Amino acid sequence: MVGYAFMGAAHSQAWRTVNRVFDLPARARMALICGRDAGKVAEAADRLGWDEHTTDWRELVARPDIDVVDICTPGDSHAEIALAALAAGKHVLCEKPLANTVAEAQEMAAAAATARAGGARSMCGFNYRRVPAVALMRQLVAEGRLGEIRHVRASYLQDWIVDPQFPLVWRLRKEVSGSGALGDIGAHIIDLTQYVTGQQIAGVSAVTETFVKQRPLPSESSGLAAQTDGGNVATGPVTVDDAAIFVARLNGGALATYEATRFATGRKNALRVEINGSLGTVAFDLERLNELEYYDATRPAAEQGFSRILVTEGEHPYLSAWWPPGHIIGYEHSFTHQMRDFIEAVATGADPSPSFAEALQVQLVLDAVVRSAEAGSAWTTVEPALATATL
Ligand SMILES: NC(=O)c1ccc[n+]([C@@H]2O[C@H](COP(=O)([O-])OP(=O)(O)OC[C@H]3O[C@@H](n4cnc5c(N)ncnc54)[C@H](O)[C@@H]3O)[C@@H](O)[C@H]2O)c1
């Protein structure tokens, strides 16, 4: 694994747990973790449960006893690490968004296709697909229970940078993160809605905004406190969007709205999706992730109404391995489910999803949103990905 902070910790917990919960054809062994600071990565290896640690990710790629490379770094290093790992024949799990640019994502998807021919698999970490209620939404849509999908309404709201004194961390610098709320949380709802509906975004009209354009530079020691220079606070420009909102047409005929923002005061990590079809509606709220709201319009009029499905039955996706019905699960389980699906695919020679090609398609949507916003919200078609044959 490369990176040991937020996602590094979430993935480590999942790698630690996955073999103990699921009956899998292969076991994960947590061999080597990489970070740039020798002291901190040593401490992280101990805390998170890794056998060894290094400050050079190339060691991961070069070691013959390592089969899987898990990339948990910011987007500016995804392409370089993934390309090297794939060239070395490793299976690769890479955090989202796949890359910082379409060009990088295209190169990664092409490399993944080449590596696949040699037996290496790759997947992008859109973990919310693995929340059981989300997987159940997809099942209901796929079974035709919602009929024809007419509307998709998706929002992902946070508020962690409402304070203009919040420092200029890497997520606010385009050269490291690629984009702001759009690529960080917008990418999740793009992937999630495409996954659930089985439809792809064909075109968009977008607005983006950077509300706070200048922020204090983070201190090197804490990363959070503002840097001071003779009593003055040194600042730098925010080079990404704080919020991105767009309307879209899906290629199956649905109309959709998307909202991704870090300025929704009071909303901490509020991911919500509602899908309206000719025969019913499903609605999901991450803050109540064990539940799915379902409206079945085929029931007699006198009995119609939203029902709350408690998604904890053994029949529900992923849940037979966990607890008795009603014993709820949480955010971190989505990562354990992600590792389960990845290990199963790698061990059986199947193709894990979302593939790099699927993640490239999300990147193309992000790119269309940026181009639309730059062109005064002009209707912008999502560029087709490279032909599947070349991926
Ligand atoms: N799936 C999700 O829900 C989710 C949530 C948060 C972040 N992410 C994604 O995960 C990735 C990491 O985000 P995070 O929140 O964990 O960030 P973070 O800042 O918490 O951690 C980043 C880690 O990468 C390390 N790092 C950075 N550059 C490196 C390099 N060149 N070599 C080695 N290590 C390096 C840092 O030292 C740190 O350990 C991003 O792509 C982000 O979009 C996904």
The ligand as a Gaussian input file, in Angstrom:
#p B3LYP/6-31G(d) Opt

LIG

0 1
 N      -13.085000       6.324000      -1.477000
 C      -13.282000       7.339000      -0.662000
 O      -14.334000       7.480000      -0.075000
 C      -12.185000       8.343000      -0.471000
 C      -12.189000       9.197000       0.644000
 C      -11.119000      10.076000       0.815000
 C      -10.111000      10.121000      -0.123000
 N      -10.154000       9.298000      -1.201000
 C       -9.071000       9.333000      -2.216000
 O       -7.934000       8.682000      -1.638000
 C       -6.719000       9.320000      -2.077000
 C       -5.950000       9.778000      -0.843000
 O       -6.765000      10.653000      -0.079000
 P       -6.666000      10.715000       1.515000
 O       -7.887000      11.392000       2.009000
 O       -6.306000       9.404000       2.068000
 O       -5.440000      11.726000       1.659000
 P       -4.508000      11.945000       2.931000
 O       -3.918000      13.291000       2.775000
 O       -5.250000      11.605000       4.173000
 O       -3.386000      10.826000       2.709000
 C       -2.510000      10.852000       1.613000
 C       -1.332000       9.942000       1.908000
 O       -0.526000       9.843000       0.732000
 C        0.839000      10.049000       1.119000
 N        1.550000      10.494000      -0.074000
 C        1.312000      11.596000      -0.818000
 N        2.133000      11.628000      -1.880000
 C        2.911000      10.508000      -1.805000
 C        3.942000       9.981000      -2.600000
 N        4.360000      10.593000      -3.717000
 N        4.516000       8.791000      -2.220000
 C        4.109000       8.161000      -1.093000
 N        3.111000       8.613000      -0.304000
 C        2.527000       9.773000      -0.661000
 C        0.757000      11.031000       2.251000
 O        1.919000      11.039000       3.026000
 C       -0.441000      10.450000       3.025000
 O       -0.055000       9.349000       3.803000
 C       -7.160000      10.455000      -3.004000
 O       -7.123000       9.993000      -4.319000
 C       -8.593000      10.725000      -2.576000
 O       -9.396000      11.265000      -3.615000
 C      -11.160000       8.409000      -1.389000

